Amino acid sequence: GQSRRRAGPVGARIRAEGCAAVEGALVPGVAAIAVPVFDHRGRIAVGLLAVGRAGDVDVSPRAAPARALFATARRLSRALGAQGSGTAAETP
């Protein structure tokens, strides 16, 4: 829809990776990664977020903080009735 068009390449990357991450871009010195939790309709119900000092926390989609967030998001999504993996993207 229109919101996907407005999100452009950033939105496409977030959908492909299943998370959004920033490192010092929005708030200097702060890194954060967020993943969605889905409800039974496949809509985002809530987001899970990890925040730390930039340089001290790895916010890449395959790093430990992201893996922990993805695992928790899968459990919560399933509890809310989400079908499939329960995340926006399959992760290792």
N, C-alpha and C positions, 0 to 999 in steps of 0.2 A: 504494500500500500504506500501511501504518501509518506508516512513516517520513515519507512525503509529507504525511500528515495532521498529524503532529507539527511539521513544518517550517512549516506554515501559509503566511501571506502572504510571509514572507521567502524560504522555499523556492520558492514560485511565482515570485517576482521573479528569483531566481537562475536557475531553469530558463528563464524567458523571455529573460533577457539573456545567458545562457550564461557568466556569471562571478559571482564574489562580490567585493565591495569593502568596505573599511572605511577611515575617515579619522579617526584620533584616538579612536575609540570603544573599542577594546580596549586599546590602549597609547597613552597621551597622546603626541602629536607624531609618531605613525607612521601612514602611509597604506600600504595594500596592496591588490593586486588579484590574484585567482587564477582560473585557467581549467583545466578538466579535459582530460586526454588519454584517449581511449577505446581499448579493445582490440577484437579481432575479434568479440567477443560484444556489443559496445555498452556494456560496463561501464567505469567509470572505472578506469584503470590507474595513473595518477599525476596530480598537479596541478602546474601551473607557476605561479610566484608572482613578482611584482615588488613590492619594498618600497622606500619612500623616506620622506623627511620630509614630514609633512602640510603642505600649502600649497605644497610644491615640486614635487610629482608629481600629475598629474591621474589619478585612478583611475576616471573615468567610463568606461562600456563602449565609447564611440566615440573616446576619446582615444588618442594614440600608443602609450602603454604597453600598453593593452588590445589594440590592433590588432596589435602585434608578438607578444604572447602568443597571440592567436587564430591568427595565421599559423603560428607554431611548433607550436601544438597540432594544427592541421590536418595539418601534415607528419608529426608523430610519430604521430598517430592512424592516418593512412593507412599508415605503415610497420608499424604493429601490426595492420593488416588491418581497421580500422574502415570501415564503409560510409558513404556520404553525405558530408556536409561535414566530418565529423571534429571538429565542435564541438557544444556543447549548443544553440547558437543561430546562425543565419546572421548574419554581420556584414558591414558594407560593405567 
